[in-house]
């Protein structure tokens, strides 16, 4: 069972700032028996991120606009593949992660199966807090989306485990 994991990698001061959080959550997902479609968000450097990305989407074109277009296309294909769920860590704003998130919750409009989506946000991590575009999503309108705030990484792991246990039962 495949899981898509999305998170900002460029909006942080440097990639190491949040890579350990992504690694911990990704390892938690894998420990529960799920297969990760991409683990690139846990890269500590641009080079490590590229190597992890290549493991999931294949050889990357040389740096530049063609690489950017290739990665975008491949990441959207992963979001739209036969995943059982998606997990997003959105403590750092990211246009790219926002696009992946939109493709996840808009799947039914594209003729794809609806999937459960977990959105994790570390309370008060970002100075401007969580985007109103995400915070304003109501359960009544988007019943497949769970928005959960957490204070410590252990709390995020617990929230993730509960979410994945429900996914496993379906």
N, C-alpha and C positions, 0 to 999 in steps of 0.2 A: 504494500500500500504506500503510494507516493504522497509526500507532503511538500508543498511549496513554502519556502521561508523567505520573507523579504524584510529588508532593513536598510537604513541609510549607511553608506560607506564613505561618502564624500563630504557630507555636511559636518562631520565632527572636526575638531581641531586637527586630529590626526587619526589614522585608522586604528591605532592601538587603544584609543579612548573607549571604544565600545566593542572591539573584537572579542574580548573575553566573555562578554555577555552573550553575544551571538554564538560563540563556541559552546558555552555551557548549555544554552537552550537547544542548539542543534544536537549536541551529544545526548541530551535528555530525550529528544524525539527519536533518535536512532536506538537508544537503549530500550525504548518501548516497542521496538520492532518495526518501525516505519522506515521507509527509504527516503532519503533527502534527494531532491532533484538538483540542488546546488548548495554548496557550502561556502561560496566565495565571500560571504559577509563576515566570516571569521578570519579573513586574512589580515595580518598585521602590517603589511606593506602593499604598495601597488603591485609589486612583482608577485608576492604570495597570493594576492587576490586574483591576479591574472592566471596563475597556475591552477588555482582551485576552480576558477571559471572554466578553464580549458578542460578540466576533468569532466565537467557536466555538459558543456555545449560544443566541445571539439576545439580544434586549433583556431586561434584568434588571428585575424588579419593584423598587419603591422599597425602600431599606434596611429591614430588619425580618425577622420570622419567615417571611413569604411568600417573600421573596428567598432566605432560607436553605433553605427547602423546595424551591424551584424549582431552585436550584443543585445541591443534593444529588441530586434526581431526574435532572437532566440529566447530571451527572457519572457517575452509575451507568449511565445509558443509553449514554454514550460507552464505558465499560469493557466493557459487554456488546454493543457493536456489532461489526461485522465487521472487527476489528483483526487484524493479523498478529502483533503482539507488544505487550508492555507493558514499560515501563522505570520503575522507582521509585528515587528517591534518598531514602534513609531515615536520613540522618545526624541529623536532628532528629525526635524523636517527634511523631506526629500521629495523632489518632484518625481524622480524615477520610481521610488517606492509607492508614491501616490498613484502613479499610472498602473503599476502592478496590482495595487489594491483595487482600483477601479475595475480592471479587467477581471478580478476575482469575483467581486460582488455583482458585476454586470453579466456574468456568464449566461444566465437564463435568457437575457435579451439577445445573446449571440447564438442561441439554440443549443447551449451547453448545459449540462446538469448543474444545479445549484449545489454548492458545497458549504460546509461549516467553515467559518472564518474566525480566528482569534486575533484580536488586536491588543497588543500589550503596550502600555505606556508607563514609564517610570515617573511617579508623582514628583512634580516640581523640578524635574531634571533640566528642562529647557526654559530659559528665562521668560519666553512668551507663552509657555504652556502648550497644550495640545491644540492643534488646528481645529477651528470651529467647523470645518468641513467634515471632520471625523467625529468630533465631540457631539455635534448636532444630529448624528444619525440615531433615530429612535428605533427601539426594538420592534414596535408595531409595524414600522416600515421595512425593516431589515431583520427579520427574526433569525436569520442564519449567522448574524454577526454578533460576536461577544466582544465588547470593549471593556478591558480590565486594567485598572491602575494598580501598580505595585510600588512598594517603598524599597524593598531589598530584593536581590537576585533570588534568594531562596523562596520568596513569596511568588515571584514570576514562575519559578520551576513548579511550584505547587499548583498554581493556576493552569499551567501548561499540562501537567499530568492529568488533572481532572478533565480538561478539555479533550485530551487524546484518549482517555478511557472511554468517554462517550462516543468518540469517533470510531474507536475499535469495536464497540458494541453494535454499530449500525451495519 
